[in-house]
Amino acid sequence: MALVKRVAESGPWAQLYGYSRAVAVGPLVVTGACTADVEGRPSLAGDPGAQAKAAFRTALDAMVEAGASVTDVVRSRLYVTDPAHADPVGRVHGEFFGVVKPTATVVTVAQLFHPGQLVAVELEAFRAWSDNDRAVFRPY
């Protein structure tokens, strides 16, 4: 098993800009910013809650592909383009993570990449150490 596992991004910029949807290193799994925009086509215009649901699904699908689960998520970052979006996006966060309760940060940004994108999310997870992780990450 490789030390680093990369989950490919399907959008048009991943190859050009050189990034992955998620990366796992040992027990740590992180996603890049995920939005409701799939392959360069913004969707769910004007609905921050619906955009958040789509973004969390994209991020969690990448987490699962990298070997983590929703219960492994320890940190989330929510980027919104308007402070008024924090409540509907926060409520969606609660639907996905209400039992898990990772740390969460909400940041208001001036704009996301595409007009119409209202929400982006990033997740970090820490999964159980595997025997391979222990063999690779020796403290001495």
C-alpha positions in Angstrom: 0.0 0.0 0.0 1.3 3.4 -0.9 2.0 5.9 1.8 -0.1 8.6 0.0 -3.4 7.8 -1.7 -4.9 10.5 -4.0 -8.6 10.6 -5.0 -8.9 12.1 -8.4 -10.9 15.2 -9.1 -13.2 14.9 -12.2 -13.5 18.6 -12.9 -11.8 20.4 -15.8 -9.2 22.2 -13.7 -7.7 19.3 -11.7 -5.2 18.3 -14.4 -4.5 21.8 -15.4 -4.0 23.1 -11.9 -2.6 19.9 -10.4 -4.8 18.9 -7.5 -6.8 16.0 -6.1 -10.3 15.9 -4.6 -8.9 14.2 -1.4 -5.5 12.9 -0.2 -4.9 10.3 2.5 -1.5 10.1 4.3 -1.5 7.3 6.8 -4.5 7.8 9.0 -5.1 11.4 7.9 -7.5 12.2 5.1 -8.2 15.7 3.8 -10.4 17.1 1.0 -9.9 20.2 -1.1 -12.7 22.7 -1.3 -15.9 20.9 -2.5 -18.8 22.8 -4.0 -22.1 22.0 -5.7 -20.3 22.8 -9.0 -19.6 19.5 -10.8 -17.3 19.6 -13.8 -17.5 23.4 -14.2 -21.3 23.7 -14.1 -22.7 25.5 -11.1 -26.0 24.0 -9.9 -28.7 24.7 -7.3 -28.4 28.5 -7.9 -29.6 30.7 -5.1 -30.0 27.9 -2.5 -27.1 27.7 0.0 -28.6 24.8 1.9 -28.9 22.7 -1.2 -25.5 23.6 -2.4 -24.1 22.6 1.0 -25.8 19.2 0.8 -24.3 18.6 -2.6 -20.8 19.8 -1.5 -20.9 17.6 1.7 -21.9 14.6 -0.4 -19.0 15.3 -2.8 -16.5 15.6 0.1 -17.8 12.6 1.9 -17.7 10.4 -1.3 -14.1 11.4 -1.7 -13.4 10.6 2.0 -14.9 7.1 1.6 -12.9 6.5 -1.6 -9.8 7.5 0.4 -10.7 5.0 3.2 -12.4 7.2 5.8 -16.0 7.6 6.9 -18.3 10.3 8.2 -17.5 9.1 11.8 -13.8 9.8 11.2 -14.3 13.5 10.3 -12.6 15.7 13.0 -12.7 19.1 11.3 -14.8 21.0 8.8 -14.4 24.4 7.1 -17.4 26.0 5.6 -16.9 28.9 3.2 -20.0 31.1 2.4 -20.3 34.2 0.2 -22.8 35.9 2.5 -23.1 35.7 6.3 -26.8 35.1 5.9 -25.9 31.7 4.4 -24.2 30.6 7.6 -27.5 29.4 9.2 -28.8 27.2 6.3 -25.3 25.8 5.7 -24.8 25.2 9.4 -28.1 23.3 9.6 -27.0 21.1 6.8 -23.7 20.5 8.6 -25.8 19.4 11.6 -27.7 16.9 9.4 -24.4 15.3 8.3 -22.4 15.7 11.5 -24.8 16.2 14.4 -23.7 12.9 16.0 -20.0 13.1 15.1 -19.6 16.8 16.1 -16.2 17.7 14.4 -14.8 21.1 14.9 -16.2 23.6 12.5 -15.2 27.0 11.1 -17.5 29.2 9.0 -15.7 31.8 6.9 -17.3 34.5 4.8 -15.5 35.0 1.5 -16.0 37.7 -1.1 -16.5 35.2 -3.9 -16.0 31.6 -4.9 -14.6 30.5 -8.3 -17.8 30.6 -10.3 -20.6 33.1 -10.0 -23.5 31.3 -8.4 -21.4 29.3 -6.1 -22.5 30.2 -2.6 -20.8 27.5 -0.5 -17.6 25.4 -0.4 -16.7 22.9 2.2 -13.4 21.2 3.3 -13.2 18.1 5.6 -10.4 16.5 7.5 -10.6 13.0 9.0 -8.4 10.8 11.2 -9.1 7.1 10.7 -7.9 4.2 12.7 -4.2 3.3 12.3 -3.7 0.3 10.1 -0.8 -2.2 10.5 0.7 -0.6 7.4 0.4 2.9 9.0 2.2 1.7 12.1 5.0 0.1 10.0 5.5 3.3 8.0 5.1 5.9 10.8 7.6 4.6 13.4 8.5 7.2 16.0 12.1 6.1 16.1 
